[in-house]
Amino acid sequence: MVISTFRLFPSRDERRHLLSILRSVQGPIQSYPHCKSCRIYEEDGVDNAVLFLERWDSEADFERHVKSELYRRILNAVEFSRSPPEIFFNYVSKTRGIDLIEDLRKHLEPQG
């Protein structure tokens, strides 16, 4: 699995334009067969950052996506970040859910 994360820092004036670009690619990206999700999050606080997150279950399809014209629009959106964006690509070999919490907590002594 590949998790792609862009944390962008648009100015107040450019925020709406940045979000418009990201929203315009979100639906088409989610329609790709190996895209598990494509999400946009807006942070409150000092940075007022915008987080663009993609999850792919196929490295090959993710790499094809990065080479696409659609991805060029994402790269154009990065230009609206007023400070250097935080961009990460995490290659995940294992994912667990609630079972991890159950496994780690099942031998705890009750606290009274």
N, C-alpha and C positions, 0 to 999 in steps of 0.2 A: 504494500500500500504506500502511496505517496501523499503526503499532506503538504500543500503549498499555502504559505501564509504571507500576505502582504499587509503591513501596517503602515498606513499613509497619513500624512499630517497636512491636510489642505488648509488654506486660509479660509476665513469665514466666507469671503466672496467666491472662492473657487469650490467650496464644499458641494454645492448643489450640482455643479457641472461634473465633478468627479463622481458623485453618486449616480448621476444620470448615465455616465459611460459604463460604470460597473453593473448597474441594473440592466443595461441593454445587452450585456454579454451573459448575464446570469442564466437566463432561460435556455439559450442555445447550448451553453456548456453543460447544464444539467441533463440535456437530451442525449448527450453522448453516452454510448452503452456502458463504458467503464468508469464514468464519473459517479461517485457515490453521493456527493453533495457539493453544492457551491453556495456559499452564504456570505452575506454582507452584514457586518455589525458596526454600529456607531457607538463610540465611547463617549461618556460624559467626563468632565474633569478638565484638568489643565491642558492636556494635549488635544482634546477633541478629535482623536484619531479615528480613522475608518479602517476596519479590518476586513480584508477580502480573503476568504478561506475556501480552498478546494480540496476534496478528498478523492483520490483515484485508487481503484483496486488493480490497475495494470500500469506498470512503469512504461511499457511501450506506448500505450495510448496517451499517457500523460506527456511523454516526450513528443509524440506527434502533435498534440495540442499546443505545446510550446512553440512549435515551428509553424503554426497556422496563422492565417490572417486575423482570425478572431483574437488570438493572443496579442497581436500587435496593438489592438485596442486597449487591452489591459496595460501594456507597456506605455501607451500614450497617457493613460490615466495616472501613471506613476509621476509623470511630469508635473502634476498639480500638487505634489507634496512640497510644502515650503521648507522642510528640512529633510535630510536623507531618510528614505524609507527603510523600514526593517523588513527584509525579504528572506524567508527561510523555506527550504525544501527538506522535509523530513521523510526518510525512507524507513518505513516501519515493518518489522518482520513478525511482530506478534502484538495482538490486541486482546485485552481481557475486559470483562464487564464486572457486574456485581459479584460474580463468583470470586474475584480477587479479594474483595472486602470480606466476604464470608470465610474464605480460606485463611486470611490473616487474623481475623478476629475470633475464630471458633474456639481457640484455646486460651482466651483471656479469662482471668479470674474475675468473678463478679465484684464490682466495687460497691461498697455499702456505705 
